[in-house]
Amino acid sequence: MNFVQELQWRGMIHDMMPGTEEQLQKELTAAYVGIDPTADSLHIGHLVSVMMLKHFQNCGHKPIALIGGATGMIGDPSGKSQERNLLDEKTLRHNQECLKNQLSKFLDFETEQPNKAEIVNNFDWMKSFGFLDFIRDIGKHITVNYMMSKDSVKKRLGEDAKQGLSFTEFTYQLVQGFDFLHLYTTHNCKLQMGGSDQWGNITTGTELIRRKEGGDAFALTCPLITKSDGTKFGKTESGNVWLDPERTSPYAFYQFWLNVSDEDAARYIKIFTLLQKQEINTLIAEHQNAPHTRLLQKRLAQEITCMVHGQQEYELALEATQILFGQGTTESLSKLPKKTFLAVFEGVPTFTIASEKINSGIPIIDLLAVETNIFPSKGEARKMIQGGGVSVNKNKITDINDVISHAHTLNNTYILVQRGRKNNYIIEVV
């Protein structure tokens, strides 16, 4: 497979240095992507560059994930209006291990083939590099004029002269450039990839390699992904969409992709899945013929949820989605993990009842109209039950004398009550 052609039809190339495609056609090549280690999980904003590495390995080349331990202690000015929080080494090492576990779902770190993926941390080669050594061996090769010409620097200097740009941030491109130089000399790495906002930092690295080593190095960037309405990709009201299931449940992860617009789904399915061109084109055509079925969103959500969380979590997310839209059974409800159950019914009115009150059972009428105010009176509750309008855990209540006990709890904690077709209530047993 031709890596550049693969990325081009997927809409994943923004800029590329001349000679990049020729280099990749000539020989097995190592390339790296830098990953910010300021959290112990990737979020979906990282996925574009991770997918670039995955396609790179699939095309027979060697991917390197660089955890920016040293640069994470500085803060990259690209696209930022202020400096980031700096991290200590213990936190960086913890984050690195967590990130590698997530990356292993995309990259093969175990193969015996020459294109085995690697993970490196620039803190390992920067921690003992003295300041005087750095300015003597690295700083002298790049002029201040060259560094000032970078958009990330000009933007920060022009936006707010009072805030300005710290010397620490100003030197970021040199530190990142040295990363490229180090990997060039130690791993024969000739290509750096990243988002389009990284073009200036990446080309500083290629320039440093050219001036110090007299060698050829290359740069390739992907577009910064936005939503069709121009807003930032990967953000929800509750913040980032994380790959860590403890931060973002697989159900919420699945829902994010399921709810993207038609226009975004047509772009995202090329970028975030491994489906081939013909199949994607067929899916897009079928979706256009019946957009109400949301075929494209469903397939996108399936592919990426399976890739990140596995088939079992995808199936749970699918069941949870069906429950949300009025389908599902008591059995499917009881299979939902507690976190997924709460995610499905987020925002639903919730009542609490003491555990001892249902130890020996409580009449359904009392539960609905006395212990909670799901109904304003016993009479209304009785009338709705007799009319077939009340369900507990997806089972229709037909007898006004039914008794609810611990046997009715989901996850030993929750009871789901439905009044009519659209009104859901949760009773939490505490």
C-alpha positions in Angstrom: 0.0 0.0 0.0 1.1 3.5 -0.8 0.9 5.4 2.5 0.5 8.9 1.0 -2.2 7.8 -1.5 -4.0 6.0 1.4 -4.0 9.2 3.5 -4.9 11.4 0.5 -8.2 9.7 -0.3 -9.1 9.7 3.4 -8.6 13.5 3.5 -5.8 13.2 6.1 -3.1 15.3 4.5 -2.8 19.0 5.0 0.9 19.7 4.2 3.8 17.5 3.1 7.4 18.3 2.3 8.6 17.5 -1.2 10.2 14.1 -1.5 8.2 12.5 1.3 6.3 10.1 -0.9 9.5 9.2 -2.8 11.3 8.4 0.5 8.4 6.1 1.6 8.4 4.3 -1.7 12.2 3.8 -1.6 12.5 2.0 1.7 11.1 1.0 5.0 11.0 4.3 6.9 10.5 5.2 10.6 8.2 8.1 11.5 7.1 9.5 14.8 4.2 11.4 16.2 4.5 13.4 19.5 1.8 12.8 22.1 1.1 15.1 25.0 1.4 13.2 28.3 -0.5 15.7 30.4 -3.3 13.1 31.1 -3.3 9.4 31.7 -5.6 8.8 28.8 -5.8 9.7 25.1 -8.9 11.6 24.0 -10.4 11.5 20.5 -8.5 14.6 19.5 -5.4 12.4 19.5 -7.0 9.8 17.2 -6.1 11.5 13.9 -2.4 11.2 14.5 -2.8 7.7 16.1 -4.6 6.6 13.0 -1.8 8.0 10.8 0.6 5.8 12.7 -1.7 2.8 12.3 -1.9 3.3 8.5 1.8 3.9 8.5 2.5 0.5 10.1 -0.2 -1.2 7.9 1.8 0.1 4.9 4.9 -1.7 6.1 6.7 1.2 7.8 7.8 1.7 11.4 5.7 3.9 13.7 7.2 5.6 16.8 5.0 7.2 19.4 6.9 9.9 21.3 5.6 10.7 24.7 6.5 14.3 25.3 7.8 14.0 28.9 10.3 16.8 28.5 8.1 19.0 26.3 5.2 18.3 28.6 7.2 20.1 31.3 7.4 23.2 29.1 4.2 23.6 27.2 3.7 24.0 23.4 2.6 27.5 22.4 1.0 26.2 19.2 -2.7 27.0 19.2 -2.5 27.9 22.9 -3.1 31.3 24.5 -1.3 30.5 27.7 1.2 28.1 29.3 0.1 24.7 30.4 0.6 23.1 33.8 4.0 21.5 34.2 4.3 17.8 35.3 6.6 15.9 37.7 8.4 12.8 36.5 6.3 10.3 38.6 3.1 11.6 36.9 4.8 11.5 33.5 5.8 7.9 33.9 2.3 6.9 35.1 0.8 8.7 32.1 3.2 7.1 29.7 2.3 3.5 30.8 -1.4 4.3 30.5 -1.0 5.8 27.0 1.0 2.8 25.8 -1.8 0.5 26.9 -4.3 2.5 24.8 -1.9 2.8 21.9 -1.4 -1.0 21.8 -5.1 -1.3 20.6 -3.9 0.5 17.4 -0.3 -0.3 17.0 1.6 -3.6 17.1 4.4 -3.4 19.7 5.0 -7.1 19.8 5.6 -8.2 16.2 9.0 -9.6 15.3 8.8 -7.7 12.0 11.2 -4.8 11.3 8.2 -2.4 11.4 7.5 -3.1 15.1 6.0 -0.1 16.8 8.0 1.6 19.5 7.2 4.1 22.3 9.8 6.6 23.5 9.8 9.4 26.0 11.9 12.5 25.2 12.4 13.0 28.9 14.9 10.1 28.8 17.3 12.0 26.5 16.6 15.5 27.7 16.8 15.0 31.5 20.7 14.9 31.5 21.2 17.4 28.7 22.7 20.4 30.3 21.7 24.0 29.3 25.2 25.0 28.1 25.5 21.8 26.1 22.1 22.5 24.5 22.8 26.1 23.5 26.3 25.1 22.2 25.3 21.9 20.3 21.8 22.7 19.2 21.0 26.4 19.6 23.8 27.7 17.4 22.3 25.9 14.4 19.0 27.8 14.3 18.8 31.5 14.2 16.4 33.7 16.2 15.1 35.1 12.9 14.1 31.6 11.8 12.4 30.9 15.1 10.6 34.3 15.1 9.1 33.5 11.6 7.0 30.7 13.0 3.3 31.4 13.0 2.9 30.0 16.6 5.4 32.5 17.8 4.1 35.5 15.8 0.6 34.8 16.9 1.4 34.8 20.6 3.6 38.0 20.3 0.9 39.8 18.3 -2.2 38.8 20.4 -1.2 40.4 23.6 2.0 42.2 24.0 1.6 42.4 27.8 1.3 38.6 28.1 3.9 37.9 25.5 5.7 34.6 25.1 8.0 33.2 27.8 11.6 32.1 26.9 10.5 28.6 27.9 7.8 28.5 25.3 9.9 30.3 22.7 12.5 27.5 22.9 9.9 24.8 22.6 10.5 24.4 18.8 14.2 23.9 19.5 13.5 21.1 22.0 11.0 19.4 19.6 13.5 19.9 16.8 16.1 18.1 18.9 13.7 15.2 19.4 13.6 14.8 15.7 17.4 15.0 15.5 17.8 12.5 18.3 15.4 10.0 16.7 17.1 10.6 13.3 20.5 9.7 14.7 19.4 6.8 17.0 16.4 5.3 15.3 17.0 6.3 11.6 13.7 8.2 11.8 13.3 10.4 8.8 9.7 11.6 9.1 7.7 13.5 11.7 3.9 13.6 11.4 1.3 15.6 13.4 -1.5 18.1 13.2 -1.3 21.1 10.9 -0.6 23.4 13.9 2.7 21.5 14.3 4.1 22.4 10.9 6.4 25.1 12.3 7.8 22.9 15.0 8.3 19.9 12.7 10.1 21.9 10.0 12.4 23.3 12.7 13.4 19.7 13.2 14.0 19.0 9.5 16.1 22.2 9.3 18.2 21.2 12.4 18.8 17.8 10.8 19.9 19.4 7.6 22.2 21.9 9.2 23.7 19.6 11.8 23.8 16.2 10.0 23.5 17.2 6.4 20.7 14.7 6.1 17.3 14.7 4.6 14.2 14.5 6.8 10.6 15.0 6.0 7.4 16.4 7.4 3.7 15.5 6.9 0.7 17.0 8.7 -3.0 16.3 8.8 -5.8 18.8 8.9 -7.1 19.9 12.3 -10.5 18.2 12.6 -13.5 20.4 13.2 -17.2 19.8 13.1 -19.2 20.9 10.1 -20.6 23.8 12.1 -17.1 25.1 12.7 -17.0 24.1 16.4 -14.2 22.1 18.0 -14.2 18.4 17.4 -14.1 16.0 20.3 -15.6 18.3 22.9 -19.0 17.8 24.6 -20.8 19.7 27.3 -19.0 17.5 29.9 -15.6 18.0 28.2 -13.3 15.8 26.3 -14.4 12.4 24.9 -11.7 10.1 26.4 -10.6 6.6 25.4 -10.4 5.6 29.1 -13.7 3.9 30.0 -13.5 5.3 33.5 -13.4 8.9 32.1 -15.9 8.4 29.2 -18.1 5.2 29.4 -18.1 3.0 26.2 -21.8 3.9 25.9 -21.1 7.7 26.0 -18.2 7.1 23.6 -20.5 5.2 21.2 -23.2 7.9 21.5 -20.7 10.6 20.5 -20.1 9.0 17.2 -23.7 8.0 16.7 -24.9 11.6 17.0 -22.5 13.3 14.6 -24.0 15.1 11.6 -24.4 13.4 8.2 -21.7 15.6 6.7 -19.3 14.9 9.6 -20.0 11.1 9.5 -19.0 11.0 5.8 -15.6 12.6 6.7 -15.0 10.8 10.0 -15.6 7.3 8.6 -12.7 7.8 6.3 -10.4 9.2 9.0 -11.3 7.1 12.1 -11.9 3.6 10.6 -9.9 1.1 8.5 -12.8 0.5 6.1 -11.7 0.6 2.5 -12.6 3.1 -0.1 -15.2 1.0 -2.0 -17.0 0.0 1.1 -17.1 3.6 2.4 -18.4 4.9 -0.9 -21.1 2.3 -0.9 -22.1 3.2 2.7 -22.2 6.9 1.9 -24.4 6.2 -1.2 -26.8 4.0 0.8 -27.0 6.6 3.6 -27.9 9.4 1.1 -30.8 7.3 -0.2 -32.2 6.8 3.4 -30.5 9.4 5.7 -33.2 8.8 8.4 -31.7 5.3 9.1 -28.4 6.9 10.1 -26.6 4.0 8.5 -23.3 5.9 8.3 -23.3 7.0 11.9 -24.2 3.5 13.1 -21.3 1.9 11.1 -18.8 4.7 12.2 -19.8 4.2 15.9 -19.6 0.5 15.6 -16.1 0.4 14.0 -14.5 2.9 16.3 -16.1 1.6 19.5 -15.0 -1.9 18.7 -11.5 -0.7 17.9 -11.2 1.2 21.2 -13.3 -0.8 23.6 -13.9 -4.2 22.0 -16.9 -6.1 20.6 -18.5 -6.8 23.9 -18.6 -3.2 25.0 -19.9 -2.2 21.6 -22.8 -4.7 22.0 -23.6 -3.4 25.5 -23.6 0.2 24.1 -25.9 -0.9 21.3 -28.3 -2.6 23.8 -28.2 0.5 26.0 -29.0 2.7 23.0 -32.0 0.5 22.2 -33.2 0.8 25.8 -32.9 4.6 25.6 -35.2 4.6 22.6 -37.9 2.5 24.3 -36.8 -1.0 23.3 -35.0 -3.5 25.4 -36.0 -6.0 28.1 -35.5 -6.6 31.8 -32.7 -8.9 30.9 -30.9 -6.3 28.8 -31.4 -3.8 31.5 -29.9 -6.1 34.1 -26.8 -6.7 32.0 -25.9 -3.0 31.9 -23.0 -2.0 34.1 -23.9 0.5 36.7 -22.0 3.3 35.0 -23.7 2.6 31.6 -27.1 2.4 33.2 -26.6 5.9 34.8 -25.2 7.2 31.5 -28.3 6.0 29.6 -30.7 7.6 32.1 -28.6 10.7 32.8 -30.9 13.6 33.8 -33.9 11.3 34.6 -35.7 12.3 37.8 -34.3 10.2 40.6 -35.7 9.3 44.0 -34.1 7.5 46.9 -35.6 4.9 49.3 -34.1 3.3 52.3 -33.1 -0.3 51.8 -35.0 -1.5 54.9 -38.3 -0.2 53.4 -38.2 -2.8 50.6 -36.5 -5.7 52.6 -39.9 -7.3 53.1 -41.5 -5.7 50.0 -43.4 -2.5 49.5 -46.8 -2.2 47.7 -46.3 -0.7 44.2 -48.9 2.0 44.9 -47.1 3.1 48.0 -43.8 3.1 46.1 -45.1 5.3 43.3 -47.2 7.8 45.3 -46.0 7.8 48.9 -42.3 7.0 49.0 -41.8 8.9 45.8 -43.9 11.4 43.9 -43.8 9.7 40.6 -47.6 10.0 40.9 -49.2 12.8 42.9 -51.8 10.4 44.5 -52.5 6.8 45.0 -55.6 7.2 42.9 -53.7 8.3 39.9 -51.1 5.6 40.3 -53.9 3.0 40.5 -55.7 4.3 37.5 -52.5 4.4 35.3 -51.6 0.8 36.3 -55.1 -0.4 35.5 -54.7 1.3 32.1 -51.5 -0.6 31.4 -49.3 2.6 31.6 -46.8 1.6 34.3 -43.7 -0.6 33.9 -41.0 -1.5 36.3 -37.7 -2.5 34.7 -39.4 -2.9 31.4 -42.1 -5.2 32.8 -45.6 -3.9 32.6 -47.4 -3.8 36.0 -50.9 -5.4 35.7 -51.8 -5.9 39.3 -52.3 -2.9 41.6 -51.5 -5.1 44.6 -48.0 -6.0 43.3 -45.2 -5.8 45.8 -41.7 -4.5 45.0 -38.7 -5.9 46.8 -34.9 -6.2 46.5 -35.5 -8.8 43.8 -36.6 -6.0 41.5 -33.3 -3.9 41.8 -30.8 -3.6 39.0 -27.2 -3.8 40.1 -28.7 -4.2 43.6 -29.3 -0.5 43.6 -31.7 0.8 41.0 -35.4 0.4 40.0 -36.5 1.9 36.6 -40.1 3.0 36.5 -41.8 4.1 33.3 -45.0 6.1 33.4 -46.6 6.2 30.0 -44.4 5.9 26.9 -41.9 8.7 27.5 -41.5 9.4 31.3 -38.7 7.5 33.0 -37.9 7.6 36.7 -35.1 6.0 38.7 -35.5 4.9 42.3 -32.2 4.4 44.1 -32.2 2.0 47.0 -29.7 3.3 49.6 
